[in-house]
Amino acid sequence: MVPLKDSIQTNSFKINGIERLKIRELKGLLTTKIIQAQENKIRVSVEVPDEIDHISINMIDLSRMVGIILDNAIEASLEIEDPLIQIGFMKEENSVVIIIMNKCAKDIPKVHELFQESFSTKGNNRGLGLSTLKEISESKDNVLLDTVIENHYFIQKLEIINTNRKE
C-alpha cells in the first residue's frame, strides 16, 4: 500500500485523508477512478478532512451518482490541456457534501443543456449520464445536486442530508 501511495503522489496526485473515508464501496470506486485518471495523465486531488463512516443513501445509488460524475470528469479532462480533477468529501453537521470539480473546455454548453436526456458533446447514443444523475438525485428526498460552471471549472456538489435510518 505504501508504494502505491508513493506512486500516486509522484504522478501528480494529492490525496489527503482518504483513509478517513470509511465506506468501503465508495473508497473502492474512488480508487478505481483515480487509477483510471492516472493512466490518462490527469492530475487528481482528493481531500477528506473528516472521518466519514455513513452516508444516508443506498450505496448503489450513491455509487452510480459518483461514478457518473467521475466518468464525465475524466472524459472531459481528456479533451483539454493541463487537466485537473479535484474531489472533496466533507462532513457537515447534518449532511455529507461531495464536491467534484474538473477543468473544462471554454466552449462548454450551458448546464441546463447538458442535463437533457440524449444531449452529448461526444456523439450519438450518448448523453444519458447527467440525465440519469439528475433522475437519481431528484428521486431522493435527502439529496441535493448543484451543478455550476465557473472560471472554466465544471463543479458538481452532491449534498446528502442525514436521515435517522440506515439504507
C-alpha positions in Angstrom: 0.0 0.0 0.0 2.8 2.5 0.8 4.5 2.0 -2.6 1.1 2.6 -4.4 0.5 5.7 -2.3 4.0 7.0 -3.2 3.5 6.2 -6.8 0.2 8.0 -6.9 1.7 11.1 -5.2 4.6 11.3 -7.5 2.3 11.1 -10.5 0.5 14.4 -9.9 -1.9 13.1 -7.3 -2.6 14.7 -4.0 -4.5 12.5 -1.6 -5.2 13.9 1.9 -7.2 11.8 4.3 -8.6 9.1 2.0 -8.1 6.8 5.0 -10.9 8.8 6.7 -13.4 7.6 4.1 -14.6 4.5 5.9 -17.2 3.5 3.4 -15.6 0.5 1.6 -17.7 0.7 -1.6 -17.1 4.4 -2.1 -13.4 4.1 -1.4 -13.1 1.3 -3.9 -14.9 3.3 -6.6 -12.8 6.3 -5.9 -9.6 4.3 -6.1 -10.6 2.7 -9.4 -11.4 6.2 -10.9 -8.1 7.7 -9.6 -6.2 4.9 -11.3 -8.1 5.4 -14.5 -7.3 9.1 -14.3 -3.7 8.4 -13.6 -3.5 6.1 -16.6 -4.7 9.1 -18.7 -2.2 11.5 -17.2 -4.9 13.5 -15.4 -3.9 15.3 -12.1 -6.2 14.4 -9.3 -6.5 16.0 -5.8 -8.6 14.3 -3.1 -9.4 15.8 0.3 -11.3 14.1 3.1 -10.8 16.3 6.2 -13.2 14.5 8.5 -13.9 10.8 9.1 -17.0 9.7 7.1 -18.4 6.3 8.1 -22.0 6.7 7.0 -23.9 8.4 4.2 -27.7 8.3 4.3 -28.3 6.8 0.9 -28.4 3.4 -0.8 -24.8 2.6 -1.8 -25.8 1.5 -5.3 -27.5 4.9 -5.9 -24.5 6.8 -4.4 -22.0 4.8 -6.4 -23.9 5.4 -9.6 -24.1 9.1 -9.0 -20.4 9.5 -8.0 -19.4 7.1 -10.9 -21.3 9.2 -13.4 -19.7 12.4 -12.1 -16.2 11.0 -12.1 -16.6 9.3 -15.5 -17.7 12.7 -17.0 -14.8 14.5 -15.3 -12.3 12.0 -16.7 -13.8 12.2 -20.2 -13.9 16.0 -20.2 -10.3 16.0 -18.9 -9.1 14.1 -21.9 -10.2 17.0 -24.2 -8.2 19.8 -22.5 -4.6 20.8 -21.8 -3.3 20.5 -18.2 -6.3 18.6 -16.9 -7.2 18.6 -13.2 -9.9 16.9 -11.1 -10.5 17.9 -7.5 -12.6 15.7 -5.2 -13.7 16.6 -1.7 -15.8 14.7 0.9 -16.9 17.0 3.8 -18.9 16.1 6.8 -21.3 18.8 7.8 -23.5 19.0 10.9 -26.5 17.3 9.2 -25.1 16.1 5.9 -22.2 14.8 3.9 -21.1 17.0 0.9 -19.2 15.6 -2.0 -17.7 18.1 -4.4 -16.1 17.0 -7.7 -14.7 19.7 -10.0 -12.8 19.4 -13.2 -11.2 21.9 -15.6 -13.4 22.1 -18.7 -13.3 23.5 -22.2 -14.0 27.2 -22.6 -16.9 26.5 -25.0 -18.8 24.1 -22.8 -22.6 24.2 -23.3 -24.9 25.7 -20.7 -25.7 23.5 -17.6 -29.4 23.1 -18.5 -28.5 21.7 -21.9 -26.0 19.2 -20.5 -28.7 17.7 -18.3 -31.1 17.0 -21.2 -31.5 13.3 -22.0 -29.5 12.2 -25.1 -27.6 15.6 -25.2 -23.9 14.8 -25.6 -20.9 16.6 -26.8 -19.4 13.1 -27.6 -21.6 11.9 -30.5 -24.6 9.7 -31.0 -26.1 7.2 -28.5 -24.6 9.0 -25.5 -25.8 11.6 -23.1 -27.6 9.5 -20.5 -25.1 10.1 -17.6 -26.2 13.5 -16.4 -29.9 12.9 -17.0 -29.6 9.7 -15.0 -27.7 11.6 -12.3 -30.5 14.2 -12.2 -33.1 11.4 -12.1 -31.5 9.6 -9.2 -30.9 12.8 -7.2 -34.4 14.0 -7.7 -35.9 10.7 -6.6 -34.3 11.1 -3.2 -35.8 13.4 -0.6 -32.4 13.9 1.1 -30.2 14.5 -1.9 -29.4 18.0 -3.3 -27.4 18.2 -6.6 -25.9 21.5 -7.6 -24.0 22.0 -10.8 -22.2 25.1 -11.9 -19.7 26.1 -14.5 -17.3 28.7 -13.1 -13.9 30.0 -14.2 -13.5 27.1 -16.6 -14.4 24.5 -14.0 -17.3 22.2 -14.1 -18.4 21.8 -10.4 -20.8 19.2 -9.1 -21.9 19.3 -5.5 -23.9 16.4 -4.0 -25.2 17.0 -0.5 -26.8 14.0 1.2 -28.7 15.0 4.3 -28.5 12.6 7.2 -31.6 10.6 7.9 -32.1 8.5 11.1 -32.4 5.2 9.3 -29.6 3.3 7.6 -30.3 2.4 3.9 
